[in-house]
Amino acid sequence: MRIHKRLTLCFVLLTASIFASEAKIQTILLWPETPPGAQEGDAEQALTTATAIRQATYEVPQGNRRNIRVPAIDVTLPAEGQGSGVAMVIFCGGAYGAVCIKSEGMPMQQFLNDHGIAVFMVSYRCSPFNHPIPLWDAQRALRIVRSRAKEFGVDANKIGVMGFSAGGHEASTLSVHYDEPFGYEPIDAIDQVSARPDFSCLIYPVISMRKELTHAGSRRNLLGANPSAALVAKLSNDEQVNPQTPPVFLVHGTADNAVKPANSKRYHDACK
């Protein structure tokens, strides 16, 4: 899915942050028991993963992640005394078929930590899960970070989201639909906390689900083969911007042949 220039950029960043894997990582499951919308076998896997985390035998996957059944956050904090109070919740891309943490997330982890920013890398569910489950995971992740802000040494009003490619769609969906349940039923006090990001950083993001603009694989994996016109409009995030949408920083190459630059342009214009 990535064009050559993207791969080069990721390689340079990864080389510059070769020691990122040495950072102490704390993994937090998004849901206390079986995740909402779970499929057969997910409950058992969630219990096994929770037990491994509790017993300190859990090994954080270092590569890109597929077939995520137990969504989680990997937390890495700045060195003691170096924190700025800012948090970044990261959603890596992968066309809603994978979460490319190794190629996109890990390079950013060390860079952000070195600049005093706490990093919360989200392993969100994607294919075979469709909308709204990825958004449920994103909302829950933001709420967990905000509800535990003091513990992580961050300001509850300085929590941003960063998304790459389809992860940019995930982050922008959270930015415009942070308070919409899409059928989700709250389960605990965490669900009463605001899921609104304070800002967003969208890197070559998929924004629109319109056929003429979208990334076809991302649309298919998120919405299925034949989504309704209403759902396409609802998840075309440039069409959902309102005065409460958080401010955004956008990065997109004009020669990108995987995700059309018009996606970023449309979101930019809507925000302006």
ChimeraX attribute file (.defattr): number of C-alpha atoms within 10 A of each C-alpha:
attribute: neighborCount
match mode: 1-to-1
recipient: residues
	/A:1	13
	/A:2	12
	/A:3	12
	/A:4	10
	/A:5	12
	/A:6	16
	/A:7	13
	/A:8	11
	/A:9	14
	/A:10	19
	/A:11	15
	/A:12	13
	/A:13	18
	/A:14	22
	/A:15	12
	/A:16	13
	/A:17	17
	/A:18	13
	/A:19	12
	/A:20	19
	/A:21	14
	/A:22	8
	/A:23	15
	/A:24	13
	/A:25	16
	/A:26	13
	/A:27	19
	/A:28	18
	/A:29	20
	/A:30	24
	/A:31	19
	/A:32	12
	/A:33	14
	/A:34	18
	/A:35	19
	/A:36	13
	/A:37	12
	/A:38	15
	/A:39	12
	/A:40	8
	/A:41	10
	/A:42	17
	/A:43	16
	/A:44	13
	/A:45	14
	/A:46	21
	/A:47	15
	/A:48	14
	/A:49	18
	/A:50	20
	/A:51	13
	/A:52	13
	/A:53	17
	/A:54	10
	/A:55	9
	/A:56	9
	/A:57	10
	/A:58	14
	/A:59	11
	/A:60	11
	/A:61	10
	/A:62	10
	/A:63	12
	/A:64	18
	/A:65	18
	/A:66	18
	/A:67	14
	/A:68	18
	/A:69	23
	/A:70	24
	/A:71	21
	/A:72	22
	/A:73	24
	/A:74	19
	/A:75	20
	/A:76	22
	/A:77	25
	/A:78	23
	/A:79	15
	/A:80	8
	/A:81	8
	/A:82	13
	/A:83	19
	/A:84	16
	/A:85	19
	/A:86	20
	/A:87	29
	/A:88	26
	/A:89	26
	/A:90	31
	/A:91	29
	/A:92	33
	/A:93	29
	/A:94	23
	/A:95	25
	/A:96	28
	/A:97	22
	/A:98	21
	/A:99	28
	/A:100	21
	/A:101	24
	/A:102	18
	/A:103	20
	/A:104	26
	/A:105	25
	/A:106	24
	/A:107	24
	/A:108	22
	/A:109	27
	/A:110	27
	/A:111	17
	/A:112	18
	/A:113	22
	/A:114	17
	/A:115	14
	/A:116	20
	/A:117	25
	/A:118	27
	/A:119	29
	/A:120	28
	/A:121	25
	/A:122	27
	/A:123	29
	/A:124	30
	/A:125	28
	/A:126	27
	/A:127	22
	/A:128	15
	/A:129	22
	/A:130	18
	/A:131	17
	/A:132	16
	/A:133	22
	/A:134	22
	/A:135	24
	/A:136	23
	/A:137	25
	/A:138	27
	/A:139	28
	/A:140	21
	/A:141	28
	/A:142	27
	/A:143	23
	/A:144	21
	/A:145	25
	/A:146	25
	/A:147	19
	/A:148	14
	/A:149	19
	/A:150	12
	/A:151	9
	/A:152	19
	/A:153	19
	/A:154	22
	/A:155	16
	/A:156	19
	/A:157	15
	/A:158	16
	/A:159	25
	/A:160	23
	/A:161	29
	/A:162	28
	/A:163	26
	/A:164	26
	/A:165	28
	/A:166	31
	/A:167	32
	/A:168	27
	/A:169	31
	/A:170	31
	/A:171	32
	/A:172	32
	/A:173	23
	/A:174	27
	/A:175	28
	/A:176	24
	/A:177	21
	/A:178	21
	/A:179	13
	/A:180	13
	/A:181	13
	/A:182	12
	/A:183	9
	/A:184	12
	/A:185	9
	/A:186	10
	/A:187	11
	/A:188	10
	/A:189	9
	/A:190	18
	/A:191	15
	/A:192	11
	/A:193	17
	/A:194	17
	/A:195	25
	/A:196	23
	/A:197	28
	/A:198	18
	/A:199	19
	/A:200	25
	/A:201	22
	/A:202	28
	/A:203	22
	/A:204	27
	/A:205	31
	/A:206	35
	/A:207	33
	/A:208	26
	/A:209	27
	/A:210	16
	/A:211	10
	/A:212	9
	/A:213	17
	/A:214	21
	/A:215	24
	/A:216	16
	/A:217	17
	/A:218	24
	/A:219	24
	/A:220	18
	/A:221	18
	/A:222	24
	/A:223	21
	/A:224	16
	/A:225	10
	/A:226	9
	/A:227	13
	/A:228	11
	/A:229	10
	/A:230	9
	/A:231	12
	/A:232	17
	/A:233	15
	/A:234	17
	/A:235	24
	/A:236	24
	/A:237	25
	/A:238	24
	/A:239	15
	/A:240	18
	/A:241	21
	/A:242	12
	/A:243	9
	/A:244	9
	/A:245	20
	/A:246	18
	/A:247	17
	/A:248	19
	/A:249	12
	/A:250	18
	/A:251	14
	/A:252	18
	/A:253	14
	/A:254	11
	/A:255	11
	/A:256	15
	/A:257	12
	/A:258	15
	/A:259	26
	/A:260	22
	/A:261	20
	/A:262	17
	/A:263	24
	/A:264	25
	/A:265	15
	/A:266	17
	/A:267	24
	/A:268	16
	/A:269	10
	/A:270	14
	/A:271	16
	/A:272	9
